[in-house]
Amino acid sequence: MQYKSTRDDSINVSASQAILKGLAPGGGLFVPESVPELGITLSELSGMDYKQTAYEVMKLFLTDFTEEELRGCIERAYDSKFDTDVIAPLVKAGGAYYLELFHGKTIAFKDMALSILPHLLTTSAKKNGIKDEIVILTATSGDTGKAALAGFADVPGTRILVFYPKGGVSPVQELQMVTQKGGNVRVVGVNGNFDDCQSAVKRIFEDESFASFMKEKGFVFSSANSINIGRLVPQIVYYVYAVAQLFKEGYIEEGDKVNITVLTGNFGNILAAYYAKRMGLPIGKLICASNENKVLFDFFESGVYDRNREFILTTSPSMDILISSNLERLIYHIAGDDAKKTAELMTSLKTGGKYEITADMKARLEDFTGEYASMEETGAKIKSLYEDTGYIIDTHTAVAGFAYDKYVKETGDKTKTVIASTASPYKFMKSVLTAIDPSYAGKADLDLADDLSKLSGVDIPAAISEIRDAKVLHDRVYDKEKLDEAVRDFLS
């Protein structure tokens, strides 16, 4: 399996090389030359645990890894860091099946891929004879940062620098990052929004003068963002696992379809479900859920992607994004794997902040439908689901839950549906609890942990206990125009 660039047909690399590079030369994203067939039945998959499922899926994409190498990466990733042996449990509530992807070390779905990425990356470096120190440069809207920091902390041969929007993440998300220990880590707050952070990372990756500086110092860049194919491939696994579990429990039979609802900011999580469908998993509709920064909802409605709009800070901050980087991979596929057309559209986005796809491309979006939820609707979903079932979800999952309800109401489609539950409610305690009862509004976030535990019947996770009295270790804040300087400072 080779990997191509979404913007340049001449680029052709192995899986390990794509993981190492993160971003293709010229700013494109790496995509598999073809999407492999799953080649295994639901009946066979239903007898496998998460690690076994991961191997069956990932071996099809990471074909230059030996069986020993890949199984070793999987074993080291999905271990006692997760608070359940199941890794990704399915919970039936409110007429849908919530796929809990937050049982890892940082209680967010990013752990599912970022627990394995450091192992894939260091294995890739050995395979390709890389002697330089790997520098992970990444931007976060809240969850990727902590998960990447936790994954790479003190990993030999690596350093990691994370940019996050100062004031644009939840108090818990910020505390998780700025208290991160490790001799090879740094966290930088940015006076700007997530798109500013993400654009800076891309700009630095493409800067030739920076490349010379890196070479001189003995460093090489890579990325832990979802633009890295080493992040995307592990995300495919949990959709395969979820559908197999529905089959195992008798909720679906051979031939039945399953819809997938995914709250979407940078588009990587739902793109993984799209790849799972193309592999042959019996997925029907892919319901793309947005918050009030509904750039993706508008795109699926009109075929026009336009980031020229007000940026809104919401109660689901990890989705407060106007440039969805992974959408480029979908654009490439619906353009018929046309790198020239993709490059043209991405140039339009960079220069004018918008682009419009052709009628033929729009017709190829039939797998998708878009919905969105306001902050009021998000809170109402948390409250109603708790009152009806006793199950408590976070604000991001509530966006997806409301979108699913709205989709069913509009279409009457009663297909069994998996909703990606991407963060523990403990990560957004104030927003969650005040949605249920406004009287909680007067308490500080971390003081609400005991209340949430009592209400939900779920023990306070270690990720919250650890930060209650943790010391702040990272207090640097840079203007968005000076992030190149932040990187140079870190490496010097």
DAWOKA-V277997 format. One record per helix or strand. SS is the DSSP state (helix for helix, strand for strand). FROM is the first residue (numbers start at 0). TO is the last residue. Records with the same first field share a line. If there is no record, write none. Layout:
SS->FROM-TO / FROM-TO
//
This chain:
strand->1-4 / 11-13 / 29-31 / 89-92 / 95-99 / 107-107 / 132-139 / 157-164 / 184-190 / 218-221 / 257-262 / 282-289 / 303-305 / 353-355 / 367-371 / 416-420 / 422-422 / 475-478
helix->14-20 / 24-26 / 41-44 / 49-60 / 66-76 / 109-126 / 142-151 / 170-177 / 193-205 / 207-216 / 228-247 / 267-277 / 294-301 / 316-318 / 326-333 / 338-351 / 358-362 / 374-388 / 394-410 / 424-435 / 437-441 / 444-455 / 461-466 / 479-490
//
